[in-house]
Amino acid sequence: MASEGSERPALAATVKILIAGGFGVGKTTLVGAVSEIRPLRTEELLTDAGSAVDDLSGLEDKTTTTVAIDFGRITISPELVLYLFGTPGQQRFWFMWDELARGSLGAVVLADPRRLDTSFAAVDFFERRRLPFVVGVNCFDHAPVYHADEVREALDLDGGIPVVLCDARRREPGKHVLSALLEYLLKVGDREWAGYRPGVG
């Protein structure tokens, strides 16, 4: 029992965030780079059987893929902890996205500037469910360099949705993407997304 006049420490608010995007855009890498705990990964080796359904164009060096989720945690402040859930990227695993989206407050759509078209499905998914998101452009080595406005136009994004250039391998740029999402959530919380209820598609 707390002594008279003492205060119990406030419990941190926990927020569920999705890290989504196409196959091979760097979702597992981003979660691993920013997580303060050893991330949970569900990666499996790519097989010849999967090559018939997974488009490996531009990803010839990729040897593993996420088959369920990636999970990590990052403490933003004593009052706020983010739980990060990375979604599987291949189309055959998209059926899991609805369940993963339940209870999520927002999302990061990670995009590959070499293959921006692989981001359309994730953008469409979150727009249809009215779940706020930002786009993080993972600047791969030797990839084309685009201005944020060019990416916004290519993905046909609403003008208010933040587009952030980043290197998913590094912690600070990854944290910058998450900060952009949190700022966006605060900005839209009382406006167009006010009617969104987590878990309601």
Secondary structure as a PSIPRED ss2 file (coil, helix, strand):
# PSIPRED VFORMAT (PSIPRED V4.0)

   1 M C   1.000  0.000  0.000
   2 A C   1.000  0.000  0.000
   3 S C   1.000  0.000  0.000
   4 E C   1.000  0.000  0.000
   5 G C   1.000  0.000  0.000
   6 S C   1.000  0.000  0.000
   7 E C   1.000  0.000  0.000
   8 R C   1.000  0.000  0.000
   9 P C   1.000  0.000  0.000
  10 A C   1.000  0.000  0.000
  11 L C   1.000  0.000  0.000
  12 A C   1.000  0.000  0.000
  13 A E   0.000  0.000  1.000
  14 T E   0.000  0.000  1.000
  15 V E   0.000  0.000  1.000
  16 K E   0.000  0.000  1.000
  17 I E   0.000  0.000  1.000
  18 L E   0.000  0.000  1.000
  19 I E   0.000  0.000  1.000
  20 A E   0.000  0.000  1.000
  21 G E   0.000  0.000  1.000
  22 G C   1.000  0.000  0.000
  23 F C   1.000  0.000  0.000
  24 G C   1.000  0.000  0.000
  25 V C   1.000  0.000  0.000
  26 G C   1.000  0.000  0.000
  27 K H   0.000  1.000  0.000
  28 T H   0.000  1.000  0.000
  29 T H   0.000  1.000  0.000
  30 L H   0.000  1.000  0.000
  31 V H   0.000  1.000  0.000
  32 G H   0.000  1.000  0.000
  33 A H   0.000  1.000  0.000
  34 V H   0.000  1.000  0.000
  35 S C   1.000  0.000  0.000
  36 E C   1.000  0.000  0.000
  37 I C   1.000  0.000  0.000
  38 R C   1.000  0.000  0.000
  39 P C   1.000  0.000  0.000
  40 L E   0.000  0.000  1.000
  41 R C   1.000  0.000  0.000
  42 T C   1.000  0.000  0.000
  43 E E   0.000  0.000  1.000
  44 E E   0.000  0.000  1.000
  45 L E   0.000  0.000  1.000
  46 L C   1.000  0.000  0.000
  47 T C   1.000  0.000  0.000
  48 D C   1.000  0.000  0.000
  49 A C   1.000  0.000  0.000
  50 G H   0.000  1.000  0.000
  51 S H   0.000  1.000  0.000
  52 A H   0.000  1.000  0.000
  53 V C   1.000  0.000  0.000
  54 D C   1.000  0.000  0.000
  55 D C   1.000  0.000  0.000
  56 L C   1.000  0.000  0.000
  57 S C   1.000  0.000  0.000
  58 G C   1.000  0.000  0.000
  59 L C   1.000  0.000  0.000
  60 E C   1.000  0.000  0.000
  61 D C   1.000  0.000  0.000
  62 K C   1.000  0.000  0.000
  63 T C   1.000  0.000  0.000
  64 T E   0.000  0.000  1.000
  65 T E   0.000  0.000  1.000
  66 T E   0.000  0.000  1.000
  67 V C   1.000  0.000  0.000
  68 A C   1.000  0.000  0.000
  69 I C   1.000  0.000  0.000
  70 D E   0.000  0.000  1.000
  71 F E   0.000  0.000  1.000
  72 G E   0.000  0.000  1.000
  73 R E   0.000  0.000  1.000
  74 I E   0.000  0.000  1.000
  75 T E   0.000  0.000  1.000
  76 I E   0.000  0.000  1.000
  77 S E   0.000  0.000  1.000
  78 P C   1.000  0.000  0.000
  79 E C   1.000  0.000  0.000
  80 L E   0.000  0.000  1.000
  81 V E   0.000  0.000  1.000
  82 L E   0.000  0.000  1.000
  83 Y E   0.000  0.000  1.000
  84 L E   0.000  0.000  1.000
  85 F E   0.000  0.000  1.000
  86 G E   0.000  0.000  1.000
  87 T C   1.000  0.000  0.000
  88 P C   1.000  0.000  0.000
  89 G C   1.000  0.000  0.000
  90 Q C   1.000  0.000  0.000
  91 Q H   0.000  1.000  0.000
  92 R H   0.000  1.000  0.000
  93 F H   0.000  1.000  0.000
  94 W H   0.000  1.000  0.000
  95 F H   0.000  1.000  0.000
  96 M H   0.000  1.000  0.000
  97 W H   0.000  1.000  0.000
  98 D H   0.000  1.000  0.000
  99 E H   0.000  1.000  0.000
 100 L H   0.000  1.000  0.000
 101 A H   0.000  1.000  0.000
 102 R C   1.000  0.000  0.000
 103 G C   1.000  0.000  0.000
 104 S E   0.000  0.000  1.000
 105 L E   0.000  0.000  1.000
 106 G E   0.000  0.000  1.000
 107 A E   0.000  0.000  1.000
 108 V E   0.000  0.000  1.000
 109 V E   0.000  0.000  1.000
 110 L E   0.000  0.000  1.000
 111 A E   0.000  0.000  1.000
 112 D C   1.000  0.000  0.000
 113 P C   1.000  0.000  0.000
 114 R C   1.000  0.000  0.000
 115 R C   1.000  0.000  0.000
 116 L H   0.000  1.000  0.000
 117 D H   0.000  1.000  0.000
 118 T H   0.000  1.000  0.000
 119 S H   0.000  1.000  0.000
 120 F H   0.000  1.000  0.000
 121 A H   0.000  1.000  0.000
 122 A H   0.000  1.000  0.000
 123 V H   0.000  1.000  0.000
 124 D H   0.000  1.000  0.000
 125 F H   0.000  1.000  0.000
 126 F H   0.000  1.000  0.000
 127 E H   0.000  1.000  0.000
 128 R H   0.000  1.000  0.000
 129 R C   1.000  0.000  0.000
 130 R C   1.000  0.000  0.000
 131 L C   1.000  0.000  0.000
 132 P C   1.000  0.000  0.000
 133 F E   0.000  0.000  1.000
 134 V E   0.000  0.000  1.000
 135 V E   0.000  0.000  1.000
 136 G E   0.000  0.000  1.000
 137 V E   0.000  0.000  1.000
 138 N E   0.000  0.000  1.000
 139 C C   1.000  0.000  0.000
 140 F C   1.000  0.000  0.000
 141 D C   1.000  0.000  0.000
 142 H C   1.000  0.000  0.000
 143 A C   1.000  0.000  0.000
 144 P C   1.000  0.000  0.000
 145 V C   1.000  0.000  0.000
 146 Y C   1.000  0.000  0.000
 147 H C   1.000  0.000  0.000
 148 A H   0.000  1.000  0.000
 149 D H   0.000  1.000  0.000
 150 E H   0.000  1.000  0.000
 151 V H   0.000  1.000  0.000
 152 R H   0.000  1.000  0.000
 153 E H   0.000  1.000  0.000
 154 A H   0.000  1.000  0.000
 155 L C   1.000  0.000  0.000
 156 D C   1.000  0.000  0.000
 157 L C   1.000  0.000  0.000
 158 D C   1.000  0.000  0.000
 159 G C   1.000  0.000  0.000
 160 G C   1.000  0.000  0.000
 161 I C   1.000  0.000  0.000
 162 P C   1.000  0.000  0.000
 163 V E   0.000  0.000  1.000
 164 V E   0.000  0.000  1.000
 165 L E   0.000  0.000  1.000
 166 C E   0.000  0.000  1.000
 167 D C   1.000  0.000  0.000
 168 A C   1.000  0.000  0.000
 169 R C   1.000  0.000  0.000
 170 R C   1.000  0.000  0.000
 171 R H   0.000  1.000  0.000
 172 E H   0.000  1.000  0.000
 173 P H   0.000  1.000  0.000
 174 G H   0.000  1.000  0.000
 175 K H   0.000  1.000  0.000
 176 H H   0.000  1.000  0.000
 177 V H   0.000  1.000  0.000
 178 L H   0.000  1.000  0.000
 179 S H   0.000  1.000  0.000
 180 A H   0.000  1.000  0.000
 181 L H   0.000  1.000  0.000
 182 L H   0.000  1.000  0.000
 183 E H   0.000  1.000  0.000
 184 Y H   0.000  1.000  0.000
 185 L H   0.000  1.000  0.000
 186 L H   0.000  1.000  0.000
 187 K H   0.000  1.000  0.000
 188 V H   0.000  1.000  0.000
 189 G C   1.000  0.000  0.000
 190 D C   1.000  0.000  0.000
 191 R C   1.000  0.000  0.000
 192 E C   1.000  0.000  0.000
 193 W C   1.000  0.000  0.000
 194 A C   1.000  0.000  0.000
 195 G C   1.000  0.000  0.000
 196 Y C   1.000  0.000  0.000
 197 R C   1.000  0.000  0.000
 198 P C   1.000  0.000  0.000
 199 G C   1.000  0.000  0.000
 200 V C   1.000  0.000  0.000
 201 G C   1.000  0.000  0.000
